[in-house]
Structure formats: structure tokens, C-alpha cells
Amino acid sequence: MANTEKLYYSRPELFEAESRVLAAGGPPEAPVLELDATIFYPEGGGQSCDLGTVASLAGGGEVPVAAVTEAGGRIFHALAGPLAAGPGDKVLLRVDGERRLDYSQAHSGQHLLSSTFMRLMGAATVSVHLGRERCLIDFDVPAIAEGDLAEAEGLVERIVADDYPIRVHSCPPEDLDSFPLRKRPPAGEEVVRVVEIDGIDFTPCCGTHLSSTGKLRLVRILGTEKYKGMTRLYFVAGSRAAADYRSVSRIAREAARALGTSVAELPDAAAREAERRKGLELAVGALERERAAAEAAAAPEARAPDSGAPRGAPRLAVRRYEDRSADSLILSAKAFAAVGLDVLLASLPDLTVQVLSPRPQARLGEKLKPCLALAGGKGGGGPASFRAVFPDAASLSAFMAEAERELSS
């Protein structure tokens, strides 16, 4: 079967075109078409495929394209619904132009960042993923300093502003060896596409790109993280970068307004607020410890046991709190244990239970795991400590009842 003509390369400005069906496979409710020509870019090179619609020129509505893939030179268009067209029939193709532009901006932005970090610090690109929310590049260096990130972003900004042309070379007919390639081309390709950013970068690439760097508008580095001994860099470009800039600016204005300061003074104001909050948290923690100690000391379960109670029998305190968080439970539990009590505490708002015993031989995990399984909660523990979280109040109540019976026996 003849290969599909790749109009997304030869006529990248086309977002609507007619084509003829070469073959149709798959189930009737979701057919897979091969066409004599296509404007749909197939998934590859770290870039997702184009989406859009296909319609039969013989009649019928447009059917969404679910996926486009390439294998062995053949391009397969998987549709999301039935189409009244078979081999020999003509169809009308429409590509989602905004999605194409978005990925072209991301891909050209990635080439520009990769070449900039290579020139700036010799960091080679290992892998790339152009995601829907943000894009990433893995560089073969263990870390990238903040100063290098700022310098790279500044260099990219100047190249975008100077609007360098972006060209695509096909080798052959052009000579692949005549280009100073940033990376080696894939093996076994009859024709290698080289994407050039006007003397700055030459890279073998099968993806879609802009016609000049000015159409990128903006490239924003979002941050980095360590990944398998390398550095993973996150970025956005084009319309996504502009939207991110607007979002960050709006958030900064709202934060400044909430703190009663200006955007310029926001870092200092946020630092002061963080220190104030830290002080309040320490004070609240001290008060919670005092409250827990007072409550434990006054607990009736802490009094001397009846003379008729078995010698060494555990004394159990059970409490259900409507006004305490899961984090504060451990403070209360430790206070009860300090006066010699086994304790079964529940935070009703956080649907959390904390169990603690001053006795290493209490076997809490062994006793309470069956209760937890019956109630449908998640958690666990060891001989003297157990903690569990529940999906709803009924499950928590069921566990508390079973746990109280088990620990009181």
C-alpha cells in the first residue's frame, strides 16, 4: 500500500483538506482509516498527535479523531465514532488549529531551551515530553544553578524578541553532514528532517514547529528537580506561557492584597507572615499539650482501680472529639498513656482514630487489625500504637465499638 502523503510537513498552513480513504479497519463503531494524504500529525518525537474531525463528502456529520499514529510509514487515524466512508471515498479533514499551534510553540520552545543550555553549560538533552499542562526536558547534568536558569531564560528571551527564522531541511536532497547537529539523527531513516533556528540550532526532528522564534511570544522556565541523576526542567511556551504569566501576576496581586502590601514587597511580607504563623503554631502546640495533660490527670479512668478489678487489668480511656484534628490526637494519646492508661481516641472531623498504650505487651496491632478490616478503614500499627483513617462516620463508629470491646476484654 502506498504511503500517506504528509501534508502536515509540505503544507503546514493547511488546517482543512480533502483526502481519499485508502483502507478502513477496526470495528464499525470506531474505524481506523488510512488516507492518501493527511494534515494530521501522528504522535511521535515527544509530541502528541493532532486532533480534529473527519467527515464523509458523500454525507453525514463530522466524526472526532481520537488518535493518530504512524508505523512503518503508514499513518492510522482512529475515529471516535462511525463514518459512512470506505476505500475510495473522499473525506474532509479538519485539524484543531489551536492544539497544533500549542504543540508547535512547545516544540520550538524546547529546541530553543535545549540549544541554550547546551551552549551555556554543555547540558545535553536526554529526553523530552510535551505535556498538555507543562513540558519537560531531562538534561544530563546533576543540577542547574538558579543563576544559570536566569541566564538561559534571558538568552531565550532575546532570541524570541529578535525573531530568528525557523527552517526545515530535508536530507536528502540536502546533505546531512553539512549541518552541525546538536544530536545524532535516528538510525534507519531514509529522509531526515533537520529543524534549524537560523544558525543557532540544528536538530533532527519529526515534530511540528513555528516559522520563527517571534511567534513563540514567551518561554517560561517553571522549575527543576533531580531525576535519576539528571536534572528535569519544566517549562511552558507561547500561549501557555502567556496564560501562566497572567495567572502568576493575578495570584501575586491577590496575595499582596490579602497581606496588606505591594507586589514588590510581597516576599518580605510573606516571610514575616510565615514567622508569625510559626510562632502561633508553637504557642498552640504548647496549649494543646497543657490541655491534654490536664485532661489526662482529671480522667476518672486514671484513679486507683476498684479492689475487685483483676490485678494488672488494663484501664481504657475512650474519647470522641468533635473539635480536635487528627494531629492533636497524638498529643492527647501520649498524655493519657503517661498516667498509665490505654487510650482509644477519635477525631470526628478528620475521621481518624489513635490508639496508644503505655504497655509494650499490649498487642494493639494484633488485636485491632481484624476490627479495622471489618469496619473498612485503612491504617495499622505495632504492639503499643495503632492509627486508622475511615471513609465515613459510620465506619469509624463501627471500629470504635469493636475496638473498645476488644481492648476492654
N, C-alpha and C positions, 0 to 999 in steps of 0.2 A: 504494500500500500504506500502511496506517495506521502511524503512528509507534509505536515501542515505549514503553509506559508506564515511566517511570524510577522504579522503587520505591526505588532507592538514594538518591534525593532525598526522596521523600514518606514513605518508611518506612525510614529509615537503620538502625533497630534490627533489621531483618529479615536473618537470615543463612541462612534456608531458606524457600523459597516455591514454589508451583506456578505453572506458566505453560503457554501453548499455543503450539505451533510455527506461525508464520505462513508461513515459507518455509525451504527447505533447499537449499543449493547446495554446490559443491565436490565433490571425489572422495568415494566412499562410505567409504573408509578414514579420512578426516579431514574430515567435513562441516562446513559453516558454516551456523549457524542464525540466523534472525530470529524473535523471540518477541513475543507480545503484551504482555508485561511482564517486566522483569528486575531482579534485585537486584545484577547485576554492573556495577560502574563501568567504563566504557571508558577506554582510555588517552587522556590529554589534560591540558593545563594544567601540564605538567611532572611529572605523576603517572602512574605505571604503572597498568595495569588490575588489577581484582580477578581472582583465580584461584579455582578450586574444582572442582565436578563438576556434571554434568548426567546425570540418569537418566530413562529412559522409564517412565511409570507403567504401561505395558502389560507390563512385564517386562524383564529384562536388568540388567546391572550398571551401576555409575556410570562415566562417561567423564570424564577430566580435561579442563578447559577450558585450551587453550593460549594463547589471546589473545582480547581483547575490544576492538573498535574501533568508532568512530562516524563516519559520513559522510552528510551530507545529512539529518540527523535519524534515520537508520536505524542500528541497533546490530547488529553482527555478532559472533556467538560462534563462534570457531574451535575445534573439538574436536580432541583428540589421538588419537581412535580412533573406530571406527564406532558408531553409535547406532541402535537399532531404533525410530525415530520419524520421522514426516514431517509435512507440513502438516495441521493439525487435531488432531494428537496432543498429549496432555498430558505434560509433563515436570516433574521435581522438580529444583530448583536449590539447590545448597548452596555458599555462599561461604566461603573461607578467612578466618575471623574474625580470626585473629592478624595476617594480612597486611593486612587492611583497617584494623585498629587501628594498625598500624605506620605505614602511609602517612597515616592521618588525624592521628596525632601529628606526623609530619614536616611535613605541610602547615600545620597550625595553628601549629607552631613557626616555620615560615618566615614566615607572616604577622606573627607577633609580633616576630621579629627585623627584618623589613623595616620595619615601622612604627616600631620603636625607633630604628633607625639613621636613618630619615627625620627623626624628631623631634630626635634628638640632634645630628646634623651635616648634615642636608639631603641625605643619600645616598639616591638613588633606586635602586630595584631594576630592573635591566635584563633579567635572565633568571634562571630557576630550574631546577634539576634535582634531583629527589628520587630519589636512587640507593638501591640495596639495602644498601650498606655505610655510605655517608655521603651527605649532601645538600650542595648548594652554592647560593650566591646571588652573582650578579655585581652589584656596586654601581658607579655611575657616578662614582667618586672614584678618584684615582690611588693613594691609600694610606689606611689606617686605623691610627692610632697604638695602641700597646698599652694606653695609658690609656683610650682610647675603647672598645676591646674589653671591658676590665674593667668600665667603667661601664655599657655596654649589657647585659652579662651580668647585672650586679647589678639593673638595672631589670627585665629579663625575669624574673629570679628572684622579685622582689616581686610582679609581676603574676600569675605562676603561683601563688604562695602565697595571694594574695587571691582566687583562684578566680573570675575575671570570667566571666560568661556569654558564650557564643559563639552568635550568632543568624544565621539565613539569611533574607534578604529577597528576594522575587521582584518584579521590576519589568517590566511591570505585574503585579499590580494596584497595588503601591506605586510612588511617584513617584521615579524615579532621581535627579532633580535635587535631591531633599531630603537627599541624603547627601553628606558631604564626602569624596569618593572619593580614595584615595591614588594611583590610576592610572586612566587612561581605560578605559572598557569596550570590548570588541571590537566592531567595526563589523558591522552587518547582523544582529545577534541580535534575535529577536522578544521574547525574555524574557531579562533579565539577572539573574543571581544575585549578590547582594551579601552577602558574609560580613562580619559585624560582630563585633569583640571589644569589647563593651559600652562604646561611646563612644570607645574608644581607636583603633580602626582600622576603616575601611570599604573593602573591596576587591572589585571584580568577580572572581568565581572560579567555576570549574565543578567544583572538586575536592571531596573528602570531608573533613569536619572533625569535631573533637570538640564536645561540648556546652558545655564550659567550660575555662578555662585550667588549672584544678587537675588535670584529667585528663592534662595534659602531663607532670606529675611533675617533669621536669627538662629543661633545654635546655643543651647544652654547645657552646661555640664551640671547634672543634678547631684553627683557624689560618687564615691568609690568605696569598694570593700575588698578585703582579701578573699581570694578564691583559688583553692588548690595550688597555693604557692605563687599565684599570679595576682594581678590587680584587675578587678571588674569595674568598669566605668559605666555609669548610667547617664544618658543624655536624651534630649528632645530637640527637634529641629523644625523650622518652618512654622506652619500654623500652630502646631502643638507647642512649640517654644513660646510663641506669642501668647497663647492661651495660658501657659504656665506662668509667664511673666505677669499677666493681668491678675491671675489668681493669687500669686505671692504678694503682689502690691496691695490687693484688696485685704488680704489677711493681715498684712503688716499695719495697714491703716486701722483696721478694726481692733487689733491688739493694742496699738498705741492709744486709741480712744478709750479702751477699757482700763488702761493703766494711767490715764490722765497725762500722757506725754506726747511727744512728737515722734514720727517715724525715725528721725535721725538719732534720737535719744532712746529708742526702744531697747537696744541691747543692755544699756546701763540700768534702765528701769526694770527690765526682766530679771537681771541679776539681783537687784535689790529685792524684788518680789520673791525670788527663789530663796534668798537668805531668810526673809521674813517667814516664809512658809516652813522652812526647815526648823526655825525656832519654835513656831507654833506646833509643829508635829512632835518636837521633843517635849514641849510642855504638856501636850495632850497625852503623850505616851506615859509621862510621869503621873498624871492624874488618873489615867486608866489603871496603872499598876497600883496606886493607892486605893482606888475603888475596889479593885479585885482583892487586895489583901484584907480590906475592911469587911468585905462581903464574906470572904472565906472564914475570917476569925469569928464572925457572928453567925455562921451557919449552924443550925441545930444539929446537923449530922456530925459536927466536929466535937460535940460534947462527949463526955465519957459514956460508953455503951452501957445498956442495961445489964444488970448482973446475970440475967437469964440468957443473954446472947452468947453464942458459941465463942470460945476463946480464939482470937485471931481472925474472926469473921470480918470480911471487908465491909467498910462503910461507904455507901454510894450517895453522891450528891447529883441530882438531876435538875437541870435548869433549861428552860426555853426562853430565849431573849428575842424580843421584838425590836430592840433598839441598839443591837450590837452587830458589828461587822464580823466577818469570818476571821480577819486578822486579830481582832481583840479577844477572840475566844481563847487563844493560846495563853494570853496573859491571865485570864480568869482561871483556866485549867491549871496552870502552874501554881497559882495562889491556893487553890483548893488542895492540890497534891501536897503542898508544903505543910498543911495542917493534918496530913495523914489520910486524906480522903481519895477514893476513886471518884472520878467525875465524868459525867455524861452531859455535855453542853451542846445546845443547838442555836445557831444564828438563823432565825426565821427569814430575815430579808435576803440573806445570801444562800439559803438552803444548804447550810454546811453544819456538820456535826464534828465536834472534837471530843475524844475520849482520852483520858490520861490516868495513870496510876502511879503512886509512889513505890509500888511493889514490883521489882523486876520479874517476879514469877507470876504476874497477873495473867499472862497468856491472852492479851487482848486481841491480837491478830487472829489467833486460832479460834477464839470464841465468836468474834464478830463478823468474820468473812462470810459465813453462811447467812447471817442476818442481812448483810449487805446485798448478797445475791438475790435473796427473796424480795427485798424492797426495791431493787432496780437502781441502786446508786453506784457511784464509782469512787474508789479510794483504796485504802489499805493501811497497814502499819505493822508494828512488831509487838514484842511481849508487853510493853508498858505504854505504848502510844498508838492511837488509831485516829484517822481523819477520813471523812467521806463527804461527797457532794451529791446532791439529788436533783432530779429534773423538775420536781414539783413538791408542794407542801404535803400531799398525801403520802408520797414515797418516804419523805423524811419522817413523818409521824409513824408510819409503819415500822421503820427502822428503829426509832426511839423506843417504841413499845417492846419490840423483840429484844433490843439490846439491854433495856432495863431488866427484863425478866432473866436474861442470860447472866448479867453481871450481879444480880441480886441473889442468885441461887448458890 
